[in-house]
Amino acid sequence: MDEAGATRRAALGAVRDVEPAGLHERIAEWLDQGSMAPGVLTIRFARATSSTVSQATDDELADPVGERAAGVQLIYDGLRLTRRLASEEPWETGTSESGDLDILVADVLVARGFYLLAKTEASDRAVETVRAFGRDQTVQRETGDDSLARNLEADALELAAVAGTTVGDRTVSPNVQSFAAELAESVADDGFPPAERFLADVDCDRLRGLIADQSGSDGLTTSVDD
């Protein structure tokens, strides 16, 4: 199954009504440039928790798994673009017009991502992902600690775990949270590599083993009523 392709199609479908055409084209271009790793991991967690999802084809992932994968992906790509803008500061290099457009692109991506996850068990985690990103950016500017920038990838993977796992009405165990953090440690400073390579060793059987560990009561709460 082409999970990266399914994620990209779902993400592009979620922004298909964005106007004007120039803004839509820039959004599509940014999505095409990036790795679909967060969305693909969402799909794999969903497959690991739900027998119905595990048997679905690419075309059958539109609702709800495809939407969750797209939501995770859009939030990550919006924050990824914001991070790049904060680093490159196009307004200081004479490319302010491009920078202004990219700010709008980032806002649209995050907003659409929130919309797709708003009625899911991952909604609270999506909000916390954006808040954590803002805190990290502030501290990074104040301290010069560039290592904080990579927290975005760890948070995106944990968001993917929550969005995918809760498709099957399962809670997210501490093992799953630790797995997402450890997986992010291999990410380079420029973001995720292609999903197929990054997640080559992360199959559904491995994820089922992580999800099966529900011991203790310290798992991540995923209820939308929290």
N, C-alpha and C positions, 0 to 999 in steps of 0.2 A: 504493500500500500504506500502511496506517495503522501505521507502525512504532512510534509513540508508544503507540498502543493495544495493540499486541502486547507491547511492553515492560511496560506496566502490568499486563496480564493475567498475564504470566509472573511478575512480581514478586508480585502478589497470590496467585497460585497457590502460590508457594513458602512463603507464610506462612499458608496456609488452615487449618492444623491448630493454630495458636497459640490457647491458652486462658489465662484465661477470656475470655468474649465481649467484655468491656469493653476488654481489652488488644488483642484482634484489631481491634475497631472503631477504636481510636486509631491503630493501625498503618495500616489502610486509609485513614483520614482524612489522615494525614500523607503517604502516597504520592499521594493524589489532589491534594494541594495543590502538589506539586512538579513541576518540569520533568523530562521523561524523556530529556533530552539525552544523558546518558552511555550509557544503554541503546540509544538509537537509533543513536548513533555506533558502538557495538559491532556492531549489525546491519549497518550500511553497510560497515564494514571487512570483515565476514565476506562480504558480497555481492561486494565488490571482489576477494576472493581465491579464492572458490569458485563455480564455475559452477552447482553443485547448489544452493547457498544462493541465488544470484541469481535462480533460477527458482521458489523456494519461495513459497507463499502464507502469509498470516498464520497459518493453522491448522497449517502444517507447520514452524513455527519453534520448537516446544516443546523439541526435543532435536536437537542440542546448542546451537544458536545462541540460542534463546530463554532457555535456562538461563544461558548466559554473559551475555546482556544483563541478565537479572534479577539475577545475582550482582553485576555492576558497579553496577547501579542501587541495589540494597539497601545495599551498602557506602557508596556516596555519600550516600544519604538518611540512613543511620544517623549518619554523621559530620557531615552538615549539621545534624541535630538536636542533636548534641552541641555543635557550635559555637554554636548559638543559645542553648543552656542556659548555656554558659560566658559568653556575652555578657549575657544577661538576668538570670541568677542568681535564679530564682524563689524560692529559699529566703530571699532577702533582702527579698522583696516580699510575703510573706504567702501565696504560692501554692505552698507546699512539696509539697502532695499531688499537684498537677499535675506538678510538677517530678520527683517520685519516679517517677511513671508514665512520663514521657517518657524518663527514664534507662533504664528497662526496655525501652521501645520501641526506643531507639537500640541497646541491646545486642542485642536480638533481630534487628534489621535487619542489623547488621554480622555477627553470627554466621551467619545464614542466607546472607548473601552469600559468606562464606568457604566455607561448605559447598558451595555451587554451583560455586565455582571451585577447590575443593581438588584435584581430579584433572585440572586443566587446566594448560596452559603459563603461565597468568596467575596461578598461585597465589603465586609469590614476589613478583610485583608487587603483588598484593593486600595481602600482609603489609607490604610497604614503604610502601604508601599509608597504612595505618593508623599505622605507626611515624612517618612523616614528619608526619602530622597531629598526633600527640602532641608531637613535638619543636617544631613551629611554635606550638602552643598554649602550651607552656611558655615559649618565648622571647618570645612576644607578651605574656604576663603580666609577664615580667621587664623588658621594654624598652618596652612600650606601642606597639610597631610593629604597627598594625592591618593593614598591607598583607599581612602573612603569612597572614591568614585566607583570602585568595583563592588561596593555593597549593593548597587543596583541589580547586578546580575544575580546575586544570592537572593535578594528579595523577589525578583521576578520568578526564579525557580520555585521558591516557596509558594508564591501566589499560584503558579501553575499546579503545584501539588494539591493545594486546597481546592482549586477550581475543578481539577480532574477527579480527585478522590471522592468528593462529595456528590458527584453524579450518581455513584452507587450507594448513597446514604451512609457513607463511612466517615468516621472521624479521622483526623490526621494525627498519627502517633508521633511521639518524640523521635522515633527512628526515621520517619519520613522527613521531619524537619532537619535532622542532622544530615541526612543524605543530601538534601538540597544545598545545605551550606558547604558540604564537602565537595559536591560536584562543581560548585561555583569557584572553588579554589584553583581549578585548572584553567579558568578563563583568562585570556590575555587582556591587556589594558584597553585594547580597541574593541572589546565586546566578544560576543559568541562567535565561534567558527560556524561553518554550515552545520545545520542540525543533524544531518546524516552522519557526519564525522563526530560531532560532539557527543551524540547520544548512541553511538555505535554499540556500546556495551550495556545500554540501559534498555533491556527488553521487558515485556510484561511479566514474565516469570520472576525476574528480579524485583520488580515493583510489588508484585503480589506478596512476596516474602516480607517486604518492609511494611506493607499495609496490615498484614496479618498480626503484627506485634501491637496489640492494643492493651498490653499490660500496664497497670497503674492508672492514675487519673490525671496525668499531666499532659494529655494530648491537647492539641489545639482545638478550641471550641469553634464550631463552624455554623452555629445556628444564626439565622438572619434576625432573630429576635434579641440577640445579645446586645 
